[in-house]
Structures are given as C-alpha cells and as structure tokens.
C-alpha cells in the first residue's frame, strides 16, 4: 500500500510525530479501543500532531481522513512491536467452552485480532461441543485430535487413563500449532477457565521477558495455590512475579524455570 510506505518513510524523520503516536498507541493498548472509538469520545485526541504542521507530516494527502492516516500509522507501530501469539484452547466434551471463547473474544483487543489468533483443539469427538466451536465461524480455527484409541492400562495405572489421553492431546495439538501452522509462540488455555480482563496484556507484556531470558521455558498465569487467603494483594494494582523451577501442570512435566503469577 503506497500510503503506508510513504508514511513509514517519514516516521523515521519526525520525532515529535513518533512520540505522539507512541502515546496514542499506549492509549489504544490500555483501553482496547480503536482510533475511531477514541476520536468519537474525544475529538481532541489527534490535536497534538495536528498542531505541529501535520499536513506536511502526513504527506499533504487532503483527500484522506486524518483518522484513516492515523490508523495506518498505528498499524505500522503494532506490526513492529507485536508478535503473533497463537491462543490454543483445549476442548473435549464440554459445551460450556462457549463461556471461555466468549471471554477470549471479548478481552482480545479489537485492533490486535490478527496477532492473537484463536485455535481450538478438540479431542473426544463430542459432536455438541464441536457445533458450539464451529458456530464462531472465522473467529476461531478448529483442529481435531484424530487418535481416539484407548490405552490398555491395568491395575493401579487404570486410574491415570484420563491423564494419558490429555497428554496425547497436548502433544498432538502443540505439534500442530508449532510444526503445521508454523506459530512460534502459543498461549495454552483450557476450556473450563475463566479469564481475567487483562489476560492478553499480561502475556503480551511478559513476552519480551521470555524471549530475552533463555533460562525461561514459559510464562504462566496459573497458580495452584491461587486462593484468596494465599495470594498477595497489596491493593495498589501491583502483582508479584516469581521465577520457579517447576511446571504447574499435570500435562507438562519436566524440570525448567517458569515465571509465575503468585
């Protein structure tokens, strides 16, 4: 797109414009709203840049709405600063997966849908659950674990059959998103989880930490001891992150470091 190339070239030579755009980008991330919404609520939101000879900065394009141009600018910044992170939802035979998917779609910032694609991996072959998943159309992508064979366990091992099946499902689904769909980063979600409104911001903010520290294997928002009496809550919207040497999941066993919210 010619307008995007032209604006991209001028970004490098205009510090004031870039600074203003960074502030606007932060507001978009913070509120989850797009530029159109912000302008409707506060028409002055574009004034800092408009007041600094914006017609020259914005390529003298008189026929293009300033909102359109700013949307292009913000998209450039988002592309530069945001990786594509696949959200992988594990489902089986619970039609209540709808609750989880509704929250994912609700809390995913509207301007970042391309950067948080949602993939639902279903095991069990439960048709009512599948119908719920496909009812979301292009908002999610459904993949189905094909191996439904049983595990010939005997004695005390029989009680672990469910875990064997879940582990098989995890292995297959992760192979799909990493090797078949070619995603480099994935967030694992199970279908019975309720999500915090800051779910996406939490993982987006900690992604650079994961990339910068080779000793970290994953970022976790799960806490097995996350009960009211045990969680530190200073009352000032701050959280504590701890680096631990265990995996807080029965499906993923191993020795590694994990950054956890506690």
Secondary structure, DSSP 8 states (H G I E B T S, - for coil): -HHHHHHHHHHTT-HHHHHHHHHHHHHHHHH---HHHHHHH-GGGGHHHHTTTHHHHTTT-TTS-HHHHHHHHHHHHHHHH----EEEEEESS-TTHHHHHHHHHHHS-GGGGGGS-EEEEE-TT-HHHHHHHHTTGGGSEEEE----------GGGGGGHHHHHHHHHHHHHHHIIIIIS--S-EEEEETT----TTHHHHHHHHHHHHHH-TTEEEEE---TT--TTTS---SSS---EEEESS---SSS----EEEEE-
